[in-house]
Amino acid sequence: MSEGALARSRRSGGSRRDRSEASTVAESLGGGGNVIGAGVEETEVSESEATALEARLEREGAKRGSVQISLMWDNWNDLDLHVITPSGEHVYHDNRKSKCGGELDIDMNFKPTSKTPVENVVWTETPPPGVYRVGIRHFKIHKRGFLSKIPLISMLTTTNETHFKLGVTIGKSKKFYEGTIERGNDVKFVAKFAIAEASSEQGGVAAAPVPMEEEEFTEAKEIETLRRRIGTVRDGVSVSLGWDSNTDLGLSIVNSEGEEVSFFNPESMGGSFDIEGYNPDSGRQEIIWASDPPEGSYTVIVQHFETEEQEESTDFTVTIDNKGEEQAFEGTISSDGSRFEAGSFDI
C-alpha cells in the first residue's frame, strides 16, 4: 500500500457522529436559479495553486476519476465537503459512498492533523447525468501549539473565518471557486454543475449547462399564505370609483388591446361592471373580476357626463384592489365631458 493510501486510511478511519441534518441539506442546498453561492466567485488559480492542490491530493492518496470535487484550505480548522447528487443523495462524512458511485475518499481535520488539508469527492466510474450541488460547512475551530493554551493569546490567534478554494473536474474541464466561510451549523452553497447524458459519439464525461430553475421566494410565499388566512389577500380584482356631488361620472377599464369594460359594455375581458349594485345617486361604481384577469396592463378611466346644475369640477377617488393589494388614486375632473386616466395596474 502506498504512503498516500496509508495516510488516507489513517485519517478517514473511525466514526463521525451525524452533524449536518442531511435530509434538510439535500432538499435546500443550492435551490433556485443561482449557479454560484453568495460570496463565492469562480476564479482562475495560479499554476502554483493548482500544483499545491494536486500535491495535497497526492500526499493523501486521493482517488482520481471522471468527476472530482476537491476542497483545500490553509489552517487547522475542520471544513466539511458536501455533494448532493441528481437523485438527491447526500455524499458527506456520514454517508461517504453514494449508490451512483460517488465517494468522499479524503476527509481531514476532524482532529487537527494538518495546516494544509484537503477533502475529495470522486466518481471513478461514469456518473449519472443531471445537476450536482456542492456545499461546505465550517464545523470546528481547532487550536494548536503551546500558545493556544494561554487564554488571551489563544483568543487573538484563533481563526474563525477560513478562506477556501474548490476545484471541480468534469472530464477534461476544470473550474475553480473561492470564498470564505465562518464556523456555523449551516452548509454554505458553493456551486452547482450539470453532467450531460453520455453518448457513443461523445466518449467520456462532459459538462452541460445547468438548467434554469424557478426561484422559490419562500419568505414571500409564507407571507401570502398568512395574508390569505387572515383575509387580506384574495383572488380576483376590483376597481371602484367614488365621488361626493350630483355630477354624473363613469368608470371604465381598458386593456392594452383597447378592449373596455364599462356601464355601456358591462361584460368584457372576464370582468363585469356591477350593474346590480349601481345607483346613479350613490356616487359609486365598481368593476369586478371574480378571478384573475388575463395577464397584461390595464388603465382606469374616469369620464364626466354633462348634467344640469353640475359643479365646475368634481373630486373623485379610484380604489384598486389587486388580489388584496390596495391602491388609491385621487383626482379632480372638469365638468366638460372630460375623459381622465386615473390610474393603472398590471396582472
C-alpha positions in Angstrom: 0.0 0.0 0.0 1.4 3.4 -0.9 2.2 6.1 1.7 -0.7 8.2 0.4 -3.1 5.3 0.8 -1.9 4.7 4.3 -2.4 8.3 5.2 -5.9 8.2 3.7 -6.7 5.1 5.7 -5.4 6.6 9.0 -7.2 10.0 8.6 -10.6 8.6 7.3 -10.7 5.9 9.9 -13.1 5.9 12.8 -16.7 7.0 13.0 -18.0 10.6 12.9 -21.3 11.5 14.5 -24.1 12.9 12.3 -23.6 16.7 12.4 -25.5 18.1 9.4 -29.2 17.2 9.3 -28.6 15.5 5.9 -32.2 15.4 4.7 -32.6 19.2 5.2 -29.4 19.9 3.3 -30.3 17.6 0.4 -33.6 19.4 -0.1 -32.4 23.0 0.3 -28.8 23.3 -0.8 -28.5 25.4 -4.0 -32.2 25.7 -4.6 -33.4 28.4 -7.0 -31.7 29.9 -10.1 -28.2 30.8 -8.8 -25.4 28.6 -10.1 -22.8 30.0 -7.7 -23.5 30.7 -4.0 -23.5 34.1 -2.3 -20.0 35.4 -1.6 -18.4 32.8 -3.8 -16.5 33.6 -7.0 -15.4 31.5 -10.0 -11.7 32.1 -10.2 -8.6 31.4 -12.2 -5.9 29.8 -10.0 -2.2 30.2 -10.5 0.0 27.4 -11.6 1.4 27.2 -8.1 -2.0 26.9 -6.5 -3.1 24.2 -8.9 0.1 22.4 -8.2 -0.4 22.8 -4.4 -3.9 21.2 -4.7 -2.5 18.3 -6.7 0.3 17.8 -4.2 -2.1 17.6 -1.3 -4.3 15.1 -3.2 -1.2 13.0 -4.0 0.0 13.3 -0.4 -3.3 11.9 0.9 -3.6 9.2 -1.7 -6.7 10.6 -3.3 -8.6 8.6 -5.9 -8.9 10.0 -9.4 -12.0 9.8 -11.6 -14.0 11.3 -14.4 -15.7 13.7 -11.9 -13.8 15.0 -9.0 -14.6 17.8 -6.4 -11.6 18.8 -4.3 -11.5 21.3 -1.4 -8.4 22.9 0.1 -7.8 25.5 2.9 -4.9 26.7 4.9 -5.4 26.3 8.7 -6.2 23.7 11.4 -10.0 24.2 11.2 -12.4 21.5 10.2 -14.3 22.2 7.0 -16.6 19.5 5.5 -17.3 19.0 1.9 -20.9 18.1 0.9 -22.2 17.0 -2.6 -25.9 16.4 -3.5 -26.3 14.0 -6.5 -29.0 14.4 -9.2 -31.1 11.8 -7.3 -30.9 13.8 -4.1 -28.4 11.5 -2.3 -26.1 13.3 0.0 -22.3 12.5 -0.1 -20.5 13.7 3.1 -18.7 12.5 6.1 -21.6 10.3 7.4 -22.5 8.9 4.0 -19.2 8.5 2.2 -20.4 6.4 -0.7 -23.5 7.1 -2.8 -25.5 4.5 -4.8 -24.5 6.2 -8.0 -20.8 5.7 -7.4 -19.7 8.9 -5.7 -17.3 8.7 -2.8 -15.8 11.0 -0.2 -12.4 9.4 0.0 -10.5 12.2 1.8 -11.9 13.8 4.9 -9.5 15.8 7.0 -9.2 17.8 10.2 -11.9 16.2 12.2 -9.0 16.2 14.5 -6.4 18.9 13.7 -3.9 16.8 11.7 -2.8 19.3 9.0 -2.5 23.0 8.4 -2.7 22.3 4.6 -5.8 20.0 4.5 -7.7 18.7 1.5 -11.0 16.9 1.0 -12.1 15.0 -2.1 -15.3 13.5 -3.6 -14.8 11.4 -6.7 -16.6 9.3 -9.2 -14.2 6.7 -10.6 -16.8 5.4 -13.0 -19.2 7.3 -15.3 -21.6 9.3 -13.0 -25.3 9.7 -13.8 -26.3 12.8 -15.8 -28.0 15.7 -14.1 -27.4 18.5 -11.7 -24.9 18.2 -8.8 -24.8 20.7 -5.9 -21.7 21.4 -3.8 -21.6 22.9 -0.3 -19.1 23.4 2.5 -19.7 23.5 6.3 -17.2 25.1 8.8 -17.7 22.6 11.6 -15.0 23.4 14.1 -12.2 25.8 15.1 -9.1 24.0 16.1 -6.3 25.4 18.2 -2.7 24.0 18.1 0.6 24.7 19.8 1.5 25.8 23.4 0.4 29.4 22.7 -3.2 28.2 22.3 -3.2 27.2 26.0 -2.7 30.9 27.0 -6.3 32.3 27.0 -5.6 35.9 25.8 -3.1 34.8 23.1 -5.5 32.0 22.1 -8.3 34.5 21.6 -6.1 36.7 19.4 -4.8 33.9 17.3 -8.0 31.8 16.8 -9.1 31.8 13.2 -12.9 31.8 12.7 -13.1 32.9 9.1 -11.5 30.4 6.7 -10.6 31.1 3.1 -11.2 28.1 0.8 -10.6 27.0 -2.8 -12.7 24.4 -4.5 -11.8 22.6 -7.8 -14.4 20.8 -9.9 -13.1 18.5 -12.6 -15.5 17.1 -15.2 -13.7 15.0 -17.8 -11.2 17.5 -19.4 -12.9 20.5 -18.0 -11.8 22.1 -14.7 -13.2 25.1 -12.8 -12.2 26.7 -9.5 -14.2 28.6 -7.0 -13.1 30.5 -3.9 -14.7 32.2 -0.9 -14.7 32.5 2.9 -16.7 30.7 5.5 -17.2 31.1 9.2 -18.0 28.4 11.8 -21.7 27.6 11.9 -24.3 24.9 11.6 -25.4 25.8 8.0 -23.9 24.2 4.9 -22.8 27.0 2.6 -23.8 26.6 -1.0 -20.8 27.0 -3.3 -21.8 25.9 -6.8 -23.7 23.6 -8.9 -22.9 21.9 -12.2 -24.5 19.6 -14.7 -23.3 16.5 -16.4 -24.5 15.6 -19.9 -26.1 12.3 -20.9 -23.3 10.1 -22.2 -23.3 9.3 -25.9 -21.3 6.9 -28.0 -20.0 9.7 -30.2 -19.0 11.9 -27.3 -17.0 9.4 -25.4 -16.3 10.1 -21.7 -17.9 12.6 -19.4 -18.8 16.1 -20.4 -20.2 19.2 -18.6 -23.6 20.5 -19.6 -25.4 23.8 -19.0 -27.2 24.0 -15.7 -30.9 24.1 -16.4 -32.7 27.2 -15.1 -34.9 26.6 -12.1 -37.8 28.7 -10.9 -36.7 30.7 -7.9 -38.7 29.9 -4.8 -39.3 33.1 -2.9 -40.0 31.3 0.4 -40.5 34.3 2.5 -42.9 35.9 0.1 -44.9 32.7 -0.2 -45.1 32.4 3.6 -46.4 36.0 3.8 -49.0 35.4 1.1 -50.2 32.2 2.9 -50.6 34.2 6.1 -52.4 37.0 4.4 -54.8 34.6 2.7 -55.6 33.0 6.1 -56.5 36.3 7.7 -58.3 37.5 4.5 -56.1 40.4 3.3 -55.2 38.6 0.1 -57.8 37.3 -2.3 -58.2 36.0 -5.8 -59.6 38.5 -8.3 -59.5 42.2 -8.8 -62.0 45.1 -8.1 -61.8 48.7 -9.1 -64.2 51.2 -7.6 -64.9 54.9 -8.3 -66.4 57.2 -5.6 -67.3 60.9 -5.6 -69.5 63.2 -3.5 -71.6 65.5 -5.7 -74.6 65.5 -8.0 -72.2 65.1 -11.0 -72.5 62.1 -13.3 -69.2 60.2 -13.6 -68.5 57.0 -15.4 -65.9 54.3 -14.7 -64.3 52.1 -17.4 -61.2 49.9 -17.7 -59.2 49.5 -20.9 -56.5 46.9 -21.6 -53.6 47.3 -24.0 -55.6 45.8 -26.8 -58.2 48.5 -26.5 -60.9 46.3 -25.0 -63.1 48.0 -22.5 -65.4 47.1 -19.6 -67.8 49.9 -18.5 -71.5 50.7 -17.9 -72.0 50.6 -21.7 -70.1 47.4 -22.2 -70.6 45.6 -18.8 -69.1 42.2 -19.7 -65.6 42.1 -21.2 -62.2 40.5 -20.5 -63.7 38.3 -17.9 -64.7 41.3 -15.8 -68.1 42.8 -15.0 -69.5 46.3 -14.4 -71.6 45.9 -11.2 -75.0 46.8 -12.8 -77.0 45.4 -9.8 -75.1 47.5 -7.3 -75.2 50.6 -9.5 -77.3 53.6 -8.2 -77.0 56.9 -10.2 -77.5 58.8 -7.0 -75.0 56.9 -4.9 -71.7 58.4 -6.3 -70.2 55.0 -6.5 -69.4 52.5 -9.3 -67.4 49.2 -9.4 -65.9 46.8 -11.9 -65.1 43.3 -10.6 -63.1 40.2 -11.7 -64.1 37.2 -9.6 -60.8 35.5 -10.7 -57.6 37.0 -12.1 -58.0 39.0 -15.3 -55.8 38.0 -18.3 -52.2 39.0 -17.9 -51.4 42.5 -19.1 -51.6 46.2 -18.3 -54.9 47.9 -17.5 -55.8 51.6 -17.5 -58.6 53.0 -15.3 -60.6 55.8 -17.0 -62.9 58.3 -15.3 -65.3 60.2 -17.6 -67.5 63.1 -16.9 -71.0 63.2 -18.4 -72.7 66.6 -18.5 -75.8 67.2 -16.4 -77.9 70.1 -15.4 -76.9 72.1 -12.3 -73.5 70.5 -12.3 -70.5 71.8 -10.5 -67.4 73.2 -12.3 -65.3 70.2 -11.2 -65.6 67.1 -9.2 -63.2 65.4 -6.8 -63.1 61.6 -7.0 -61.2 58.6 -5.6 -60.4 55.4 -7.5 -59.5 52.3 -5.4 -57.9 49.3 -7.0 -57.9 46.0 -5.0 -55.5 43.7 -6.9 -55.7 40.4 -5.0 -55.6 42.2 -1.7 -53.0 44.8 -2.6 -54.9 48.1 -2.5 -54.0 51.3 -4.3 -55.9 54.6 -4.1 -55.8 57.4 -6.7 -57.4 60.8 -6.1 -58.1 63.4 -8.7 -60.3 66.2 -10.0 -62.2 66.2 -13.2 -63.6 69.1 -15.0 -67.4 69.3 -15.8 -66.9 69.5 -19.5 -67.2 65.9 -20.7 -63.5 65.2 -20.0 -62.1 61.6 -20.1 -59.4 61.2 -17.4 -56.8 58.4 -16.9 -57.0 58.0 -13.2 -54.6 55.0 -12.6 -53.3 51.7 -13.9 -52.5 48.2 -12.7 -50.7 45.1 -14.0 -51.6 41.4 -13.8 
